[in-house]
Amino acid sequence: MTDPELQRALTDRGVILHAPAATRLVDLVPGHFEPGVEIHPGCTVTGPETRVGRGTHLGRAGGGWFENLRAGRGCDLYGGVFSDCVILDGVTVRGHAEVRGGTLLEEHGEAAHHVGYKMTVALPYVIAGSLVNFCDALIAGGTGRSDHTEIGSATALYNFTPAGDKFASLLGDVPSGVFLRSRPLFVGGQTQIVSPVTLGFGAVIPAGGAVRRSVPAGRLFA
């Protein structure tokens, strides 16, 4: 389909294009979009694997690049680059994000502006501040919106050695975290995490720390 044909096919399905002349649509399958999706001006939406659920907004904060994105319902992806990633229902990611391949953000999580994720899994309700950079990590913990794992602004996880080796880190785990009945983790802003480490549920890292070894559950580490 040409771009105008895709626009017509999407609007016929109930997709809202706020500025069709300022929207680029490439190689999409119209049937992968549910009614009520809103695409804002300045967006490029591309890739046959792109699927977007109803009530999701793309590019509210000035557009963005969305390629082979799988987004659930009621998400708000303000803008940036979202490529080969999965975003489940109710997730909010604010502007200038870079969410790359292998990333899964589960239900009702949030991230503020200028967040970078690659090969990272965040279980439900995980909240990240601004200027956060994570690669090769799993983040879990918490029981709900009012009791969630928090990653403070300007936190960076380092996974790459001078020798070219890569390591992953666990902030919580899947077997306990997936049931939403474990204590949340708190990582204060401007923290540096040097992989590979494991942080147990309930661990607290004050702002400005450097984590170079694993932290047991329930431990205040500084």
C-alpha positions in Angstrom: 0.0 0.0 0.0 1.1 3.6 -0.6 1.1 6.0 2.3 -2.3 7.5 1.4 -3.8 4.0 1.0 -2.5 3.1 4.5 -3.9 6.3 5.9 -7.3 5.5 4.5 -7.2 1.9 5.6 -6.2 2.9 9.2 -8.8 5.7 9.5 -11.4 3.2 8.2 -10.5 1.0 11.2 -11.0 3.9 13.6 -7.4 4.9 14.0 -7.1 8.7 14.7 -4.4 10.5 12.6 -4.1 14.0 14.1 -2.1 15.3 11.1 -2.1 12.9 8.2 0.2 15.2 6.1 2.8 15.1 9.0 2.6 11.4 9.5 4.6 8.7 7.6 3.2 5.2 7.5 5.3 2.4 5.9 4.8 -1.3 5.4 2.1 -1.7 8.0 -0.8 -4.2 8.3 -3.9 -2.2 9.0 -5.5 -5.2 10.7 -2.8 -5.0 13.4 -4.3 -1.7 14.7 -7.3 -1.6 17.0 -9.9 1.2 16.8 -9.1 4.2 19.1 -5.3 4.3 18.4 -4.1 7.9 18.2 -1.1 8.8 16.1 0.2 12.4 16.6 2.0 14.7 14.2 5.7 13.9 13.3 5.4 10.1 13.7 6.9 7.5 11.4 5.2 4.2 12.0 6.7 1.3 10.1 7.2 -2.5 10.0 4.8 -5.4 9.3 5.2 -6.6 12.9 3.8 -3.4 14.4 0.7 -4.0 16.5 -1.0 -1.3 18.5 -4.0 -1.8 20.9 -6.9 0.6 21.4 -6.5 3.7 23.4 -2.7 3.9 22.8 -1.1 7.2 21.9 2.0 7.4 19.7 4.1 10.6 19.6 2.2 12.9 21.8 5.4 15.0 22.6 6.4 15.8 19.0 6.4 12.5 17.1 8.8 9.6 17.0 10.0 6.5 15.2 8.0 3.4 15.9 9.3 0.3 14.1 8.0 -3.3 14.6 6.5 -2.1 17.9 4.1 -4.3 19.8 2.1 -2.1 22.1 -0.9 -3.1 24.2 -4.0 -1.1 25.1 -4.0 2.3 26.9 -0.3 3.0 26.5 1.1 6.5 26.1 4.5 6.6 24.2 5.3 10.3 24.1 8.1 10.0 21.5 11.6 8.9 20.6 12.6 5.6 19.0 10.7 2.4 19.8 12.1 -0.5 17.8 11.5 -4.3 18.1 10.2 -4.0 21.6 7.0 -5.1 23.5 5.0 -2.6 25.6 2.1 -4.1 27.6 -1.2 -2.5 28.7 -1.2 0.9 30.5 2.5 1.7 30.1 3.6 5.3 29.9 7.0 6.3 28.5 7.6 10.1 28.2 9.6 12.0 25.5 12.9 11.3 23.8 13.1 7.7 24.8 15.1 5.0 23.1 13.6 1.6 23.6 15.4 -1.0 21.6 15.3 -4.7 20.7 14.7 -7.3 23.3 12.9 -4.9 25.7 9.7 -5.8 27.4 7.9 -3.3 29.6 5.0 -5.0 31.4 1.7 -3.6 32.6 1.3 -0.1 34.1 5.0 0.7 34.3 6.3 4.2 33.7 9.5 5.9 32.5 10.2 9.6 32.4 12.0 11.5 29.6 15.3 10.5 27.9 15.2 6.8 29.1 17.2 4.2 27.2 16.3 0.5 27.4 17.8 -2.4 25.5 17.5 -6.1 26.2 15.7 -5.1 29.5 12.6 -6.6 31.1 10.6 -4.5 33.6 7.8 -6.4 35.4 4.5 -4.6 36.2 4.4 -1.3 38.0 8.2 -0.6 37.7 8.8 3.2 37.6 11.9 4.8 36.2 12.9 8.4 36.4 14.6 10.5 33.7 18.0 9.9 32.0 18.0 6.2 33.0 20.1 3.8 30.9 19.7 0.0 31.2 20.9 -2.8 29.0 20.8 -6.5 29.8 18.7 -6.3 33.0 15.6 -7.6 34.6 13.7 -5.3 37.1 11.0 -6.6 39.4 9.5 -6.0 42.8 6.4 -4.4 44.4 2.8 -5.3 44.7 1.0 -2.5 42.8 0.8 1.1 41.8 1.3 2.4 45.4 4.0 -0.2 46.2 6.4 -0.3 43.3 10.0 -0.7 42.4 11.6 2.7 41.8 14.7 3.5 39.6 15.9 7.1 40.3 16.8 9.6 37.6 20.3 9.5 36.0 20.9 5.9 37.1 23.1 3.9 34.7 23.8 0.2 34.5 27.1 -0.8 33.0 27.3 -4.1 31.3 30.3 -3.9 28.9 33.9 -4.6 29.9 37.1 -3.3 28.2 37.6 -6.9 26.9 34.3 -6.7 25.1 32.4 -9.1 27.4 28.8 -8.3 28.4 27.1 -9.2 31.6 23.5 -9.0 32.8 22.1 -8.0 36.2 19.0 -9.0 38.2 17.0 -6.4 40.2 14.7 -8.9 41.9 13.8 -12.0 39.9 11.0 -13.6 37.9 9.9 -16.5 40.1 9.0 -14.2 43.1 8.5 -10.9 41.2 6.0 -12.2 38.7 3.3 -12.8 41.4 3.4 -9.2 42.6 3.8 -10.1 46.2 7.5 -9.2 46.8 8.9 -6.1 48.4 9.8 -3.3 46.0 13.4 -2.2 45.4 14.5 1.4 45.6 17.5 2.6 43.6 18.2 6.3 44.3 19.1 8.8 41.5 22.6 9.1 40.1 23.4 5.5 41.0 25.9 3.4 39.0 25.4 -0.3 38.8 28.3 -2.4 37.5 27.1 -5.8 36.1 26.9 -8.6 37.0 25.1 -8.0 40.2 21.9 -9.2 41.9 19.7 -6.9 44.1 17.4 -8.8 46.4 13.8 -7.7 47.0 13.5 -4.8 49.5 17.0 -3.6 48.9 17.5 0.1 49.2 20.3 2.0 47.3 20.6 5.7 48.4 21.1 8.3 45.7 24.6 8.7 44.3 25.8 5.2 45.1 28.0 2.8 43.2 26.9 -0.9 43.3 29.7 -3.2 42.3 28.6 -6.3 44.2 25.3 -8.1 44.9 23.1 -6.8 47.6 21.0 -9.2 49.7 17.2 -8.8 50.2 16.1 -6.1 52.6 19.6 -4.5 52.8 20.4 -0.8 52.9 23.6 -0.5 50.8 25.8 2.6 50.6 
